Amino acid sequence: MRYLLNAAQMKACDASTIKQFKMPSIVLMERAALAVRDTVLERYPDAEKILVICGSGNNGGDGYAAARLLHIAGKKVRVLFVGKHDHRTEQTVLQAEIYRRYGGVELPDEASLKGYDLILDALFGIGLKREVIGRYADVISAVNRVDTPVVSIDIPSGVSADSGQILGCGIRADLTVTMQYEKLGQMLYPGAYCCGEIVKADVGITDDGVEWTEEPVYALERRDLEDLLPVRRPDANKGTYGKLLVIAGAKDMAGAACLAGGAALRSGCGLVKILSDEANRLILQTALPEALFGAWPQGGDVSAHLEWADAVAIGPGLGQSDLSHSILSCVLSSWKGPLIMDADALNLAAKDPALIRNLPSDVVLTPHPAEMSRLLRGIGEEDWSTHQTAADPVGAAGKCCEAFGCVAVMKGARTVIAHDGQFWMNLSGNDGMACGGSGDVLTGIIGGLLAQGADPADAAKAGVLVHALAGDQAAMEKGRRAMKAQDLITSLPEVLMI
């Protein structure tokens, strides 16, 4: 796994490298500029006229240094400084002076941004916190209007390194050269749209000796699966890989139960029983002959079925009737093993927060932004609107984990898993997965892994990653526009062939 750092964490690494290893800050700046120069010469070899837009902070210093190195390399470079000269950092002042002594040219404020082969964006760095206004906004808008490739240094100006939100306006880069570590805001939307291709440059910064005030977010990668998935045994039988009880599918909602149960079977689970409305019996037994079927009992007492299970998944197509509420109440009061709650199970809990006040740590909740917002508002966290939840998935997942003592899976374009103060982010998957039933498939995969004995946090991480990789596999075979949830299940064997 690799780090995704926020601004404070990146600055802590920078400061630690300077203090612990006696690495001069100006040397780190020079190495950053060298990385930018090398990337420009490699990716844009035909760019002769280059405009570098510099701000007053150290990002501007990187820009001046890169401008000088490109000038020495024979490029026709011009620098446009935007900001107040008396606000420049000591290093930016020094780099500007070195640039001029090497014969570098600076443009007047009113200079046109047209007529260049490439624009380097060094206006703001990762420390930007406030909305971009005035002359800065005018320049960013002008850059976005010209038909010229843009390379941003560290992060596109105007994008929050912490949240990926656009602070008023932001540069839309074709490529971003980021220093040492990828930034959280480069992965979260809408900031991810602005970054273009991301090139990570090793400039000598290290996290050795850094005492984190908060844990970094870790990016999930395909290579992590081998350590996260339950071990298979050559002498196994169907009981070895667990029994999952899927409680899903009110009347006319058999599809949700079918998708969750089918995904669980494809995830390596030994036995799956689907507990659903009696009206769904024929559909489910026809679609999933490998699964057992049980009908919802009158009154909602499912304790006899719970005795059979090693893990329980509840929620897909459950509905929000009185019977559904009774079934969920029975599960939460009687079941003490691994549990995943999704969809209507979460909506019922949002209406009756007492149901999940004291969840055991082996419970996995998998809300999308609207469901997460309802859950958090149900316990008095009124600030967490659907918009706020979608804009800050790391914060929302952390708040959910803290409030309910569970493993929280905040679903979205960048799904975030939170557990015990740690965070993981999935960067795989695609927009073809934005279709009905996709979440039911995820529930089945995580439930199947829980039944096989996976640690709940590992089951959540592996389940999210497998689900996303299956989406990418399906997109290659079907195309993103034509995908449906069943295609994710069909793609699972390819992903799990490890």
C-alpha positions in Angstrom: 0.0 0.0 0.0 1.1 3.6 -0.6 0.5 6.8 1.2 -1.9 9.5 0.2 -0.9 12.6 2.3 -2.8 15.7 3.2 -1.0 19.1 3.3 0.0 18.9 7.0 1.4 15.4 6.6 3.4 16.3 3.6 4.8 19.4 5.4 5.7 17.2 8.3 7.7 14.9 6.0 9.4 17.9 4.5 10.3 19.4 7.9 11.5 16.0 9.2 13.8 15.5 6.2 15.3 18.9 6.7 15.8 18.5 10.5 16.7 14.8 10.8 18.9 14.4 7.7 20.2 18.0 7.6 18.9 18.2 4.0 18.9 21.9 3.1 15.4 23.1 1.9 16.9 24.8 -1.1 18.4 21.4 -2.2 14.9 19.8 -2.0 13.6 22.7 -4.1 16.4 22.2 -6.7 15.6 18.5 -6.9 11.9 19.3 -7.4 12.8 21.7 -10.2 15.0 19.0 -11.8 12.1 16.5 -11.7 9.9 19.1 -13.4 12.5 19.9 -16.1 13.1 16.2 -16.8 9.4 15.5 -17.1 8.8 18.5 -19.5 11.7 17.5 -21.7 10.6 13.9 -21.8 6.8 14.4 -22.3 6.9 17.7 -24.3 10.1 17.5 -26.3 8.8 19.8 -29.0 7.6 22.6 -26.6 10.0 25.5 -27.3 8.1 28.5 -25.9 7.3 27.9 -22.3 5.4 30.1 -19.9 5.9 29.6 -16.1 3.4 31.2 -13.8 4.8 31.7 -10.3 3.2 32.7 -7.1 4.9 34.0 -3.9 5.1 30.8 -2.0 7.7 28.0 -2.3 5.7 26.5 -5.1 6.6 29.7 -7.0 10.2 29.0 -6.0 10.0 25.6 -7.6 8.6 27.4 -10.7 11.5 29.9 -10.9 14.0 27.1 -10.5 12.4 24.9 -13.2 12.2 28.0 -15.5 16.0 28.5 -15.1 16.8 24.8 -15.8 14.6 24.8 -18.9 16.2 28.1 -20.0 19.6 26.5 -19.7 18.3 23.5 -21.7 17.7 25.9 -24.6 14.0 26.5 -24.2 12.5 30.0 -24.7 11.1 30.5 -21.2 9.2 33.4 -19.8 8.0 33.8 -16.1 4.8 35.6 -15.1 4.8 36.4 -11.4 1.3 36.7 -9.9 1.1 38.1 -6.3 2.7 40.6 -4.0 6.5 40.8 -4.2 6.8 41.5 -0.5 4.9 38.3 0.3 7.5 36.1 -1.4 9.3 33.5 0.7 13.0 33.7 1.2 13.6 30.8 -1.2 11.3 32.2 -3.9 13.2 35.5 -3.7 16.5 33.6 -4.1 15.3 31.5 -7.0 13.9 34.5 -8.8 17.3 36.3 -8.5 19.2 33.2 -9.7 16.7 32.9 -12.7 17.4 36.6 -13.6 21.2 36.2 -13.3 21.1 33.3 -15.7 19.4 35.6 -18.2 15.8 34.6 -17.5 13.0 37.0 -18.5 10.0 38.0 -16.4 6.8 39.4 -18.1 4.8 42.4 -17.0 1.5 41.8 -15.3 -0.6 42.5 -18.4 1.3 40.0 -20.6 -0.8 37.7 -22.7 -0.9 34.0 -22.0 -1.3 33.1 -25.6 1.4 32.0 -28.1 3.2 29.4 -25.9 3.7 25.7 -26.5 3.4 24.8 -22.8 2.4 26.4 -19.5 3.9 25.5 -16.2 1.6 26.2 -13.2 3.6 27.1 -10.0 1.0 29.6 -8.7 -0.1 27.8 -5.5 1.1 24.7 -3.8 -0.4 22.2 -1.4 -0.9 24.8 1.4 -3.8 26.6 -0.2 -6.7 26.9 2.2 -8.7 29.9 1.1 -10.9 30.6 -1.9 -9.0 31.9 -5.0 -10.2 35.4 -5.9 -9.1 38.6 -7.7 -6.0 38.6 -10.0 -5.3 34.9 -9.1 -8.7 33.8 -10.3 -8.3 35.9 -13.5 -5.0 34.2 -14.3 -6.4 30.7 -13.6 -9.4 31.4 -15.8 -7.1 32.7 -18.6 -4.9 29.6 -18.4 -8.0 27.3 -18.7 -9.2 29.3 -21.7 -6.1 29.0 -23.8 -5.5 25.9 -25.9 -2.1 25.1 -24.4 -1.0 22.0 -22.5 -0.5 22.7 -18.8 1.9 21.0 -16.3 1.2 21.7 -12.7 3.9 21.6 -10.0 2.9 19.4 -7.1 -0.9 20.1 -7.4 -3.0 22.2 -9.8 -3.4 25.7 -8.4 -6.8 26.1 -6.7 -7.2 22.4 -5.7 -7.3 21.6 -2.0 -4.6 19.0 -1.2 -6.7 17.9 1.7 -10.1 17.4 0.1 -9.8 17.7 -3.6 -12.4 20.5 -3.6 -11.9 23.4 -6.0 -11.3 26.5 -3.9 -13.2 29.0 -6.1 -11.5 28.1 -9.4 -8.7 25.7 -10.3 -6.2 25.0 -13.0 -7.1 22.1 -15.3 -3.8 20.4 -15.9 -2.8 17.8 -18.5 -0.1 16.5 -16.2 0.9 17.0 -12.6 4.4 16.4 -11.2 3.9 15.7 -7.5 6.8 15.6 -5.1 7.6 12.3 -3.3 4.0 11.3 -2.2 0.7 11.5 -3.9 -1.7 13.9 -2.2 -5.2 13.1 -1.0 -6.7 15.9 -2.9 -5.2 14.6 -6.2 -7.3 11.4 -5.8 -10.6 12.8 -4.6 -13.1 14.4 -7.0 -13.4 17.0 -8.4 -9.7 17.6 -7.8 -8.8 14.4 -9.6 -10.3 15.8 -12.8 -7.9 18.7 -12.6 -4.7 16.8 -12.2 -4.5 14.9 -15.5 -1.7 12.3 -15.5 0.2 12.3 -12.2 4.0 11.8 -12.2 5.4 11.1 -8.8 9.0 12.5 -8.4 11.5 11.2 -5.9 13.1 14.3 -4.5 14.6 12.9 -1.4 11.9 13.6 1.1 11.2 10.8 3.6 8.7 9.9 6.3 11.4 8.3 8.5 11.1 9.7 12.0 7.8 11.5 11.4 5.4 11.2 14.3 2.0 11.3 12.6 -0.7 13.4 14.5 -3.1 11.5 12.3 -2.6 8.3 10.2 -2.1 8.8 6.5 -4.7 7.4 4.1 -3.4 4.3 2.4 -4.2 3.5 -1.3 -5.4 0.0 -2.0 -3.6 -1.8 -4.8 -4.2 -5.1 -6.6 -1.0 -6.5 -5.1 -2.6 -6.2 -1.6 -5.2 -8.9 -2.4 -2.9 -11.8 -1.7 -2.4 -10.7 1.9 -6.1 -9.7 2.4 -7.9 -12.7 1.0 -8.5 -15.8 3.2 -6.1 -18.7 2.7 -7.4 -21.7 0.7 -6.6 -25.2 1.8 -6.2 -28.3 -0.4 -8.0 -30.5 2.2 -11.0 -28.2 2.5 -14.7 -29.0 2.3 -17.7 -26.7 1.9 -17.8 -26.1 5.6 -14.2 -24.9 5.7 -15.1 -21.7 3.9 -18.0 -20.7 6.0 -21.8 -20.2 5.9 -23.3 -16.9 5.0 -26.8 -15.9 5.8 -28.0 -13.2 3.3 -31.2 -11.5 4.6 -32.4 -9.6 1.6 -35.3 -9.1 -0.8 -38.7 -7.9 0.2 -41.6 -8.8 -2.2 -40.7 -7.8 -5.7 -37.1 -7.1 -4.7 -35.6 -10.6 -5.5 -33.0 -9.1 -7.7 -31.1 -7.5 -4.8 -31.0 -10.8 -2.9 -29.9 -12.6 -6.1 -27.0 -10.3 -6.7 -25.8 -10.4 -3.1 -26.1 -14.2 -2.9 -24.5 -14.7 -6.3 -21.6 -12.5 -5.4 -21.1 -14.3 -2.1 -20.9 -17.6 -3.9 -18.4 -16.2 -6.4 -16.2 -14.8 -3.6 -15.3 -18.3 -2.4 -17.9 -18.8 0.4 -18.7 -22.4 1.1 -22.5 -22.2 1.7 -25.0 -19.4 1.2 -28.5 -19.3 2.5 -30.8 -16.5 1.3 -33.5 -15.5 3.8 -36.1 -13.6 1.7 -39.8 -13.0 1.2 -41.7 -16.2 0.3 -42.8 -14.5 -2.9 -39.1 -14.7 -4.1 -38.6 -18.4 -3.6 -39.1 -19.6 -7.2 -37.0 -16.7 -8.6 -34.1 -17.3 -6.2 -34.0 -21.0 -6.4 -34.0 -20.8 -10.2 -31.4 -18.1 -10.4 -29.1 -19.5 -7.6 -29.6 -23.3 -7.4 -26.3 -23.4 -5.3 -27.9 -21.4 -2.5 -30.2 -22.5 0.2 -33.5 -20.6 0.7 -35.5 -19.6 3.8 -38.6 -17.6 4.0 -39.0 -14.6 6.3 -40.9 -15.8 9.4 -44.0 -13.9 10.6 -43.0 -11.6 13.4 -39.4 -11.4 12.3 -37.8 -13.9 14.6 -34.9 -15.2 12.5 -32.8 -16.5 15.4 -33.1 -20.1 14.2 -31.5 -19.2 10.9 -28.8 -17.2 12.8 -27.7 -20.4 14.6 -26.8 -21.9 11.2 -24.6 -19.0 10.1 -20.9 -18.0 10.4 -21.6 -14.5 9.1 -24.7 -12.4 8.2 -25.3 -9.9 5.5 -28.5 -7.8 5.8 -30.0 -5.0 3.9 -30.2 -5.3 0.0 -33.9 -4.9 -1.0 -34.9 -5.4 2.7 -37.5 -2.7 2.6 -38.5 -0.5 5.5 -41.7 -2.2 6.7 -42.5 -3.1 10.2 -41.5 -6.7 9.4 -38.1 -5.5 8.1 -37.6 -3.5 11.2 -38.4 -6.6 13.4 -36.0 -8.8 11.4 -33.2 -6.2 11.8 -33.9 -5.8 15.5 -33.7 -9.6 16.0 -30.4 -9.8 14.1 -28.8 -6.9 16.1 -30.0 -8.2 19.5 -29.3 -11.9 18.8 -26.3 -12.1 16.5 -22.8 -11.6 17.9 -20.7 -12.7 14.9 -19.4 -11.0 11.8 -22.1 -8.8 10.2 -22.4 -6.5 7.2 -25.2 -4.0 7.0 -26.2 -2.2 3.8 -29.0 -0.4 2.0 -32.4 -0.6 3.9 -30.7 -2.0 7.0 -28.9 1.3 7.2 -32.0 3.4 6.4 -33.9 1.6 9.2 -31.0 2.2 11.6 -31.0 5.9 10.7 -34.7 6.1 11.7 -34.0 4.2 14.9 -30.4 5.0 15.9 -30.7 3.0 19.2 -30.4 -0.1 17.0 -26.8 0.5 16.3 -25.6 2.5 19.3 -23.2 -0.2 20.6 -22.2 -2.2 17.6 -19.4 -4.8 18.1 -16.2 -4.1 16.2 -16.8 -6.9 13.7 -19.7 -5.1 12.1 -19.2 -3.6 8.6 -21.4 -0.7 7.5 -21.5 0.1 3.8 -23.4 3.4 3.2 -23.4 5.6 0.1 -23.4 9.4 0.8 -27.1 9.8 1.2 -27.3 6.8 3.6 -24.2 8.0 5.5 -25.8 11.4 5.9 -29.0 9.9 7.3 -27.0 7.8 9.7 -24.9 10.7 11.0 -27.9 13.1 11.2 -29.7 10.4 13.1 -27.2 10.7 16.0 -27.3 14.5 15.9 -24.5 15.2 13.4 -26.5 17.8 11.5 -23.6 19.2 9.6 -23.2 16.0 7.6 -25.4 16.8 4.6 -25.3 14.4 1.6 -23.1 17.1 -0.2 -20.7 17.4 2.8 -20.5 13.6 3.1 -19.7 13.2 -0.6 -17.1 16.1 -0.5 -15.3 14.6 2.6 -15.5 10.8 2.4 -12.5 10.4 4.7 -14.1 12.6 7.4 -17.5 10.9 7.0 -16.0 7.4 7.3 -14.0 8.4 10.3 -17.0 9.9 12.0 -19.1 6.8 11.3 -16.4 4.5 12.6 -16.0 6.7 15.8 -19.8 7.0 16.4 -20.7 3.3 15.9 -17.5 1.5 16.7 -17.6 -0.4 13.5 -15.7 -0.8 10.2 -17.1 1.9 7.9 -17.1 1.6 4.2 -18.0 5.0 2.7 -19.0 4.1 -0.9 -18.4 6.5 -3.8 -16.1 7.2 -6.7 -13.3 6.9 -4.2 -14.6 4.4 -1.6 -13.0 4.9 1.8 -12.7 2.2 4.5 -12.2 3.4 8.1 -11.4 1.3 11.2 -9.7 2.0 14.5 -8.2 5.3 13.4 -6.9 4.0 10.1 -8.1 4.8 6.6 -7.8 3.1 3.2 -8.9 4.4 -0.2 -9.8 2.5 -3.3 -8.5 4.0 -6.5 -9.8 1.3 -8.9 -13.2 1.0 -10.6 -15.0 3.1 -13.1 -18.2 5.0 -13.9 -19.8 1.9 -15.4 -20.3 0.6 -11.9 -22.7 3.5 -11.2 -25.7 1.2 -11.8 -28.5 -0.4 -9.8 -27.4 -3.5 -7.9 -23.7 -2.7 -7.8 -23.8 -2.1 -4.0 -25.7 -5.4 -3.5 -22.7 -7.2 -5.2 -20.3 -5.5 -2.9 -22.4 -6.6 0.1 -22.2 -10.2 -1.1 -18.5 -10.1 -1.6 -17.7 -8.7 1.8 -20.2 -11.1 3.4 -18.7 -14.0 1.7 -15.2 -13.0 2.9 -16.5 -12.6 6.5 -18.0 -16.1 6.4 -14.6 -17.4 5.3 -13.1 -16.0 8.5 -11.5 -12.9 7.2 -10.9 -10.1 9.7 -13.7 -7.6 9.2 -11.4 -4.7 8.2 -9.6 -7.0 5.8 -12.9 -8.3 4.4 -14.0 -4.7 3.8 -10.7 -3.7 2.1 -10.5 -6.9 0.0 -14.2 -6.7 -0.8 -14.0 -3.1 -2.0 -10.9 -3.8 -4.1 -12.2 -7.0 -5.6 -15.5 -5.3 -6.4 -13.6 -2.4 -8.1 -11.3 -4.7 -10.1 -14.2 -6.7 -11.2 -15.7 -3.5 -12.5 -12.6 -2.7 -14.4 -12.6 -6.2 -15.9 -16.2 -5.9 -16.9 -15.6 -2.5 -18.5 -12.9 -4.0 -20.7 -15.3 -6.7 -21.8 -18.6 -4.9 -22.0 -17.7 -1.2 -22.1 -18.6 1.2 -19.3 -21.9 2.4 -20.9 -23.3 -1.1 -21.3 -22.3 -2.6 -17.9 -24.8 -3.9 -15.4 -24.3 -5.3 -11.9 -24.4 -8.9 -13.0 -21.3 -8.3 -15.1 -19.4 -7.6 -11.9 -20.2 -11.1 -10.6 -19.3 -12.6 -14.0 -15.9 -10.9 -13.8 -15.1 -12.1 -10.3 -13.4 -15.3 -11.4 -10.8 -13.4 -13.4 -10.0 -11.1 -10.5 -9.8 -13.9 -7.9 -7.6 -16.1 -10.0 -4.7 -15.7 -7.7 
